[in-house]
Amino acid sequence: MFAYAVRRVLATIPVMAIVALFVFSLLYIAPGDPAAVIAGDQATPQDVERIRASLGLDRPFLVRFGEWVWNILNGDMGVSIFTNLPVTTMIQQRIEPTVSLMVLTLCLAVSIAVPMGVIAAWKQGSWIDRAVMGFAVLGFSVPVFVVGYVLAYIFALELDWLPVQGYTKFEEGFFPWLENLILPSIALGGVYIALIARITRATMLEVLQQDYIRTARAKGAGQRNILFLHALKNAAVPIVTVIGIGIALLIGGAVVTESVFAIPGLGRLTVDAILRRDYPVIQGVVLLFSFVYVLVNLVIDLAYTLFDPRIRY
Amino acid sequence: MAEPLLVVENLQTHFRTPDGINRAVDGVSFHVNAGETVAIVGESGCGKSVTSMSILRLIPEPPGKIAGSIRFQGKDLLKLSEPEMRAIRGNEISMIFQEPMTSLNPVLNIGRQIGETLRLHQGLSARDAEAKAVEMLKLVGIPEPGRRVREYPHQLSGGMRQRVMIAIALACNPKLLIADEPTTALDVTIQAQILELMRGLKNTVGAAIVLITHDLGVVAEVAERVVVMYAGKKVEEAPVVELFNTPRHPYTQGLLGSMPKLGSSLTGTETRLAEIPGLVPSLKQKIPGCVFASRCPHATDLCVKVAPALEEKAPRHVAACHYALKEGAIAA
């Protein structure tokens, strides 16, 4: 198990290397010249050339890539073209809201979606099942920003229960923090809940047909015990897998959600950086997101052993 | 005389299906005395498993519907609430299933699965339940029970798993054990071991057994009384020796005739194995006459039109056939 964990961690190195190459070259080949943008509309070609040289944009691709990787390994992600702040500092300033949003969404989604799926499977064909499935279709098909604006309109503007937008730091208190995040989390969680609920339902339907469920009933186990212990533990592997894969949805959704609710997080940072063609920032943020995603999936692979004793590494 | 441990009267288990009602069990009655072993035999689809599942009310309702009465120690199980029924399952009546490979939960360890019934019904703590589980494993003849108790089903062989199932079933000292084809999925040598184990444990625990099987060899081995089922109905019932010696119903005769005899090809008396021609009729339409008429070599117009009642043909020996004579076989 430990050896496997070490091997898996080592295996993330080539993955991250490829991601790094991709991230770096994607921006290299993207249209638009940051030197021209910085120089502004009035600049002469000479000005642009000078700025390009000062940024190092005129040197060969591989040289720049090697240098970039080396610097990142030393904890230096470069300096923002616009703010002149180190990228790591900018990420540090923005990371808390995004992590808060994602963790809260994750907890909320899992604690809502899994019981929803379980109950839908148990009551297959009933109105509860149909309601859950209907909700899932809705969750899949309505975009995050629509849900976000609708929620903000109802609960913030009309009912005035929650703030419309913004973010309060966690250190300023749990409830103010929660108040600001609850609507964004629900908006962001919609697709995620739909995804997890559907997989939970489908897997549970299959598990509930198994002989060992009949055995549990023959032993006199109660319905809740059968659903949440005997069945759910058997259904856990696909559910946990989809929770991990869904992190990608959350990362993508966070960018939109943060814009809708004016949350000063990494998503907003990414959008701003893209609009300004702030290469070092874009690269830093995308690399960070990729790293988190790889890490989450590693953790999930290792978590399988907790649920299924037949999986041994 | 006191009432038997279990009295099943006119049990009807029907399933609603898109193309009509499936009468899987249609008016079956039998009883089991305390400590007795009763076998229910019949070919696949005759309703024997459904009968056993109905006793514990493990049939999903709907689409299933159980009617009639099932009196266990004087209580009608069909009238109990679900929580009352749960207190009986695994405690006073327990069940062993056909598929040891899939009947244990793959993600819970053996100790936990045996301990679960003890925790549910006897309120044992997790630690006491595990200690008792080790004891049960020893009782069913699993070596190194202290280590096995922490293992998972995939680490055990089929025979071992069936032993674990038996341990689960017997953990709470049930008064009645329903064994639904407990040896069908096992090797012949393991089958013999499991049967031996069940017989031995029956004496220690003192439970009555309802044994569901299509294997007449197993019946001869362990049962005291036999109920023969065909197409959802009981067609014959007799003490085991009587049934094997003088089967009254043509179906029972057919079943016994289709048993291969070991060594028959060596002694030069090789004969084609007898079979019962045809298939079990669909249970979806009501059959007015004898359910076996379509396959019976002796069937007449009477058989097709009028259903024969169960009649006592000899002491403690009933059969549902117009022509089953009081002595021996059909008058051909």
Interface residues (C-beta under 8 A of the other chain):
Chain A: Q210 D211 Y212 R214 T215 A216 R217 A218 K219 G220 A221 G222 L229 H230 K233 N234 A236 F307 D308 P309 R310
Chain B: L56 L58 R86 A87 I88 R89 G90 N91 S94 M95 F97 E99 T102 S103 L104 N105 P106 V107 L108 N109 E116 T117 L120 H121 Y152 H154 M165 I168
